[in-house]
Amino acid sequence: MTTLFISDLHLQEECPAISRAFFDLLDSPGEGIEALYILGDFFEYWVGDDGMTPFQKEVAEAVKRFSEQVAPVYFMHGNRDLLIGKRFAREAGCTLLPDPCVINLYGQPTLLMHGDSLCTLDLAYQRFRRVTRNPVARWLILHLPLSYRIESIRKLRNRSREQGPTKSREIMDVTPAEVERVMTLFGCRLLIHGHTHRPARHPLRVRGEKAERIVLGDWGNHGWLLRASEQSLELEKFPIAAP
């Protein structure tokens, strides 16, 4: 039996190759799939469930078919799709997970996160994150006119593109001390997350014990998938062909 983990697909209509690769994964996931976990930034942006585009509805329908015919799907918010709510979850047939979340992965307590909260050196982003993750702030945002939300997210995306190249790699990566803190807090020696777009497997020690942090990759010219079974953990990279 196998459990799949993906994150940071940043699905958008303007990148059909990536969405096609995702649909292909849903159509041919392999044998014995028990669950699919999507750990945030599934979409490039999300203005609210009331603003779903035809493309986003198509994705939701594909996910629902997978959840009904193959295996349950679990979804964790990222910073790009934070406003996904219960309506999307219902239409996609998936279960929303809190961030962070602990699951039993074949007998091993495993901590799942999107990963943005681990980048504690990016002080400006962490301030922004605290505001946007506040339930009251989210409620207020979702009750703004849809046109205003669309324009605001467009401006935020442009600002993110402009600021990204100016930030150092250290600021945009996780803070080791924060990784150890949360793994200790939740009593886990395996952490799986995305967000940083730096796919890798990092052996480490937490309170003197062997541990591991697995970073899922973003989808672009290649896709990334963690395939977990009782026997192994395999971080897979595969090419994404142009449509």
N, C-alpha and C positions, 0 to 999 in steps of 0.2 A: 504494500500500500504506500501511496505517495501523497505528500502535501506540497502545494505550489505557493510560492511567494513572489510577488512582483510589486514594483512601485515606479513612480516618476515616468509614466508613459506620456504625460502632457498631451493627451489626445485633443486634437482640434481638426476641424474640417480641412484646414489648409495643409495638413500633413497626411495625405491618404495612405502613404506607404506604412506608416506606423499603425494606423487603425486597421489596415488590412492584415498586418502581422498579428495584431491582437485577435482579430476575428479568426485567423488561422489557428492560433493557439487554442481558442475556445472550441474550434471544430475538431482538432486533433491533439488533445492534451497528453496523450499517453495512456497506459493501462493502469487501472487500480487507483484512480485519483480520489482522495478522500475529502479534500477541501482546497479552495483557492483563496488566498489572502492578498488583498490589494492595500498596500500601506501608504496611501496618500499620493497627491499630485497625479491622480488618475487622469484628470482633465487639465488642460492648460489654464482654464479659468472656469468659474461657476458663479453666476449672478444671483442664483436662487432657483429653487425648484419650479417657481412660476415662470421662469425665463428659459426653460429648456428649449433648445433648438431642435429641429428635425434630426440633425446629426447626433446630438446627445441622446435623443429618444431611441435612435437606432442602436446606439451602444447599450443603452439600458435593456432593450429587448433582447439583444444578443447575450448579455449577462444573465438575464432571467431564463433563457432557454438552457444555458449551461447549468444554472442552479437547479432547474427542474429535471434535467436529463442526465447530468453527470455527477455533480457534487455541490454542496453548499458553498456560498461565496460570502466572505467577510470583508468589510470595507472600513478603513481607517482614514480620517480626514488628513489632508496635507495642507500646506499653506496656500496652495492655488485653488483648492476645491473645498475650502472650509465651510462654505454655505450650503453644501449638499445636506439635504434633510430627509425626513421620513417619507416624503412622497417619492423621491428618487429611489430610496431603499425598497419601497413597496413595488415600484415599477420595474426595478432591476432584480427583485427577488433576493436581495442581499441583506445581511445583518450588519448594522453599524457597530463599530467597536470604539471604546474610549482610547485615548492616547495618554499614557502608556496602557498596555494590556498584557497580562500574563496568560499563556496557554500551556497546556500539557502537550508537548511535541514528542510523542512516542516515549513517554516516561520521563522526559526532561523538562522541568519548568523553564519556559522560554519567554523572554521579554520582547514584545513587539512595540515599535515606536515608528512614527514618521521620521524623526531624527532632527527636526529643526530646533527642538528645545535643548539639544545637546551642544549646540553651537553658541555657547555662552559668551564668547569673546565679541560677538557681533551685538554690541549693546543696543544700537539703534533698532535692529530687527527685534531683539527680545522685548524692547518696550512696545513696539508695534504688535508683537505677538500677544502680549499680555492683554492689550486692549481688544484685539479682534477675537480672542478666545473667551472673553467675558460674555456669559450668556445674555446679559442685558444689552451689551453692545451689539451682539449678533441679532437680537430681536429688533433693535432699533434699525440696524442696517437693512434687514429684510422687509421692514415696513416703509422704507424709502421708495419713491417711484422707480419702476423698473428702468426707465430711460436714464435716470440719474445713476443707478447702480452700474449700468453698462458703461457709461462714460467714465465713472470713477475707476472701475477696474481697468479700462483701457489706459488711463493715465498711470495707474500703479504698475501695469506691465511695462510701459515705456520707461518709467523711472527705474524699475528693477534692471532693465537692459542697460541703462546708462550707468548705474551704480555698480553693477556686478564686476566689470573689469577693473574697477578702482580699488576693490577690496582685496586684501592679501589672502593667500591660501590658508594661512593659519586662522584668520578670523572666520572664514567661511567653512572651516572644518570643525569637527567635534572637539570638545575639550576633554582630554583624558580623565581629568579629575571628576568631571561631571558623569562620564561613562561609568567610572567605578562607583560613584555615589549612588546612581540609580540602580545599578545591578546589585549593589549591596542592599539598598532599600527594599527591593522586591525579591531578594533571595534567589537570583537567577545567575547562572554561569554561561548562558547563551543569550545574546542580544541580536536581533535582526531589525535593521532599519534601512531607510532610504535617505532622500533629501539632498545629500552632499554631491551626488553624481560621481562618486569615486568608488566604484565597485571593487570589493576586495574582502579577503578573510583575514582578520587580525587576531592572532593568538595573544592573550594577555593573562594577567593574574589579578584576581580580585580577592583581597584579604588573604593572600598567600595561596589561593587555590587556582588551578588552571581554569581559564575561561576563554570565550571567543566572542568577537563582535563581527557579524557578517553584514556588509553594506551592499544593498541592492543597487543595480545600475539604472541610469536613465535610458530611455529608448530614443534612438536617433538613426544613425547608420547601422547600429546594432541594437538588438534587444537583449535583456538580461532576465534570468529566471533562476530562482533558488528552488531546487527539487530536493525535498527532504523525505527520507524514509527511515525505518527503524535501523537500517544498516549504515546509512551515509547521508552526508549533506553535500550537494553538488551545485556550485554556482556556475550556471551555464551562460555562455555568450553565443549569439547567433546573428547572422547577417539579416538586414532588412532590405529587401530588394525594392527598387523603384517600381511604381505601378505601371 
